[in-house]
Amino acid sequence: MSAYEALKSSFHRIACLDEAGAMLSWDAAAMMPEGGAEARGEQLAVLAGLSHEFLCAPEVGENLSQAHVQTAWDSQNLALMKEAHLRATALPRDLVEAQVRAGRACESIWRAARKISDFAAVRPALTEVVCLAREGAVILGEALGLSPYDALMSQYQRGISSAEVNAIFARYEAFLRDALPLAEALQARRAHQVLPSGPYPEAVQAELARRLAAAVGLNFNAARLDVSAHPFCGGTPTDIRITTRYDETDFCAALMGVLHETGHALYEQNLPAAWARQPVGAAAGMAMHESQSLIIEMQAVRSDAYLSYLAPLAAEAFGKEITLAGLKHRLRRVERSFIRVEADEMTYPAHVFLRFQLEQALLSGDLAVADLPGAWNEGFKKLLGIIPPDDARGCLQDIHWFDGAIGYFPSYTLGAMAAAQLMAAARKALPDLDAALAQGDLSPLISWLSIHVHRLGASAGFNEILQSATGETLNPEYFEAHLTVRYLG
Amino acid sequence: MSAYEALKSSFHRIACLDEAGAMLSWDAAAMMPEGGAEARGEQLAVLAGLSHEFLCAPEVGENLSQAHVQTAWDSQNLALMKEAHLRATALPRDLVEAQVRAGRACESIWRAARKISDFAAVRPALTEVVCLAREGAVILGEALGLSPYDALMSQYQRGISSAEVNAIFARYEAFLRDALPLAEALQARRAHQVLPSGPYPEAVQAELARRLAAAVGLNFNAARLDVSAHPFCGGTPTDIRITTRYDETDFCAALMGVLHETGHALYEQNLPAAWARQPVGAAAGMAMHESQSLIIEMQAVRSDAYLSYLAPLAAEAFGKEITLAGLKHRLRRVERSFIRVEADEMTYPAHVFLRFQLEQALLSGDLAVADLPGAWNEGFKKLLGIIPPDDARGCLQDIHWFDGAIGYFPSYTLGAMAAAQLMAAARKALPDLDAALAQGDLSPLISWLSIHVHRLGASAGFNEILQSATGETLNPEYFEAHLTVRYLG
């Protein structure tokens, strides 16, 4: 067996362990009785520990130094293997263990502190988490030839730098300054048509969601839809597990959630099967993944065309007067608000931009943890003109930092912007796209995405995929144009 | 870390991998979409391969030779570790791989052959499986100081020999010769009261089954009940997964199935938590496990007392006239039949005895595979007086041999007999047991079983546990007495 074949075999085994972990994590969220939590934690720790051990194994390092490959895909596969091995071995074991311990402790304190909006209570633990993250980021950055922050960010999304992201956000900030008040003014003038009040029975919602997800292209011979407290898309490409939660007073939240996760699921189902369980056969990153969920949920499903298809369907399913105007009022409303996960698509990037700036400052040390609440509120006021009434609705709202995850946030907005750019390219390539959407038919869009994104796996980075799919790297103009048409028209 | 501590840590990790495998197997049976099958097979193979690799590791062997222990439980734990390591390492890798390959190939041929009752089609493959099983059994027997057959049988149930089992079956055969015709004659004279015809809605069955399982003592904070094609009890002690299947024309099959699996589940839930993931903390074997399902299903639930409690409950749940007499007619009927899994409790051991005799003869070479159908039919006629109309209803009906599993069958009947013996001892210790059963209250029985069986884990063998719980090793008189009271009274 050649060195490269041996590597492929190692990564195949690692992927199988990771798949087992993914399935058990889904089970923990969707199926497991409470009593199983402790044992599940140990099972997952053993699987993750072995996966890490195999990735760090000396023979992987030796094979990496001896492997030779022919094709471009193999070459990229090998590069991704090298990066994964480097990431896994660059940090001293003591540091990794300290990071895990600190993150676990901080997360637990944060859960209590958020409830009573007590930032001071979690400040020492967060300080420790940030210190250790910084120490790791410096080492990783040196190993990978990246700045410390880029070393963290690139573990979520390769192929775009924080400098590029900074420029994109600066432009968005300028756009928002004028666009938001204008959108609000237009919205205030428009007649409201509120959707009928519930109940919208859970079983009817689930049936409708399943039917629409299948119509969008989800293959239920290789997928399930279940319920969990926090909706997600898990599982593996041939066995996708998406989840949602139902609110009987509002069918839209679950339905949009399912179609969002369906976008993630389609990406996974369409990854190149010939490269399954190899690094190059995986998705291209979290931002690209988010672009695939948002192009379905935000670009396609919330379009006039699709909503005009959805309204009579929903009306029939629930036996209520659900109109296009009602859906538009519910699903396309701009509002300054404090909580990121509840934000609309126009203001959402502001929430992300704030976090992106603050986490860079925390990591560099320019911002002390003690000054975070003040900096948060000041930044929030600057971006959205309002000040959170307390830290629970401010800097304590997200788990990410308290859990040690720094560098993830930009992916949300990069995904939203890439979705707009990809949709614009798809529209150009598919002149009948809106007519299809008006029939509830997403297959032309999915086929286009499959060819230009899904089947590429991780053979290219974020900007490379956009370049080949749309003719340019990430260009925020498309997102602005999308918001302009939808909210300022 | 002492050698013994290192061993405990190794076995803990192995157990975590096995738990992950158990959960993923449950998922495959109860949840997984069809498309996931291939990937799941690979995930399970990786987990099983690692578990085996860790069990065979040279440092396990070294630690086993150096470990010292103090307490009786540690001593038994160490002995079980030694046996597991010996079993895993005794066979040459070539042989194990050949066995796996042959079993897989044979099972696949068997599935087709059984459908068209074509024994000749599977004969060569079964010959190969038996040959390889024999080769392995000889090596294992030498390593463990057991006869080849006992070496196979003891992997399913330790602490009882095939010589003991032979004597027990011989006695049962003599009992059955008179008891069966007598039971049939009595049954023919009795007035029939047939249960009302369905439909019995699946949702109502599921609700009743869940309610009764909980009343029997199953803790649903640490358990689930779902649907699968072949009912089983899986999962782990703090996260038990039982399954059943529903037939809307007959609520009894699913209900008895659930209560049977509940017996297995209670054994697992009550295992000694302090020894979780150590060999001594596991169940004492398959026969002991079957005794715990059968003491619930056959001894307690099918008793007059419990059925008198169940009848009005079921009548109310289904809104039908379900009487004690109807339940007795459905659940306590003796019948000569060809299929083991459909057999009643009086004739079931005859099905097992036949297989026990034949598999010993196959393993020793006294019976050629080619002569199996004839030997089967002859033996069946001798035991039950009827001849299978074809091999599909004869020697092709069970997967076990075709899959390479020899030595498992006796566990079913040892379990049934142990259940009767344990119930007799529990009745002696708990004079009000029937009064409790008549209230649907199994808690006195479960508490007794927990103390005398469950909490012992694998600290003692089959006969040792019976000895300490009932004052004697397995004595088939109790089973005969049970059948006599129930069917010949």
Interface residues (C-beta under 8 A of the other chain):
Chain A: R13 C16 L17 E19 A20 M23 L24 D27 M31 M32 P33 E34 G35 G36 E38 A39 R40 E42 Q43 A45 V46 L47 L50 N219 F220 N221 A222 A223 R224 G235 T236 P237 T238 D239 A276
Chain B: R13 C16 L17 E19 A20 M23 L24 D27 M31 M32 P33 E34 G35 G36 E38 A39 R40 E42 Q43 A45 V46 L47 L50 N219 F220 N221 A222 A223 R224 G235 T236 P237 T238 D239 A276
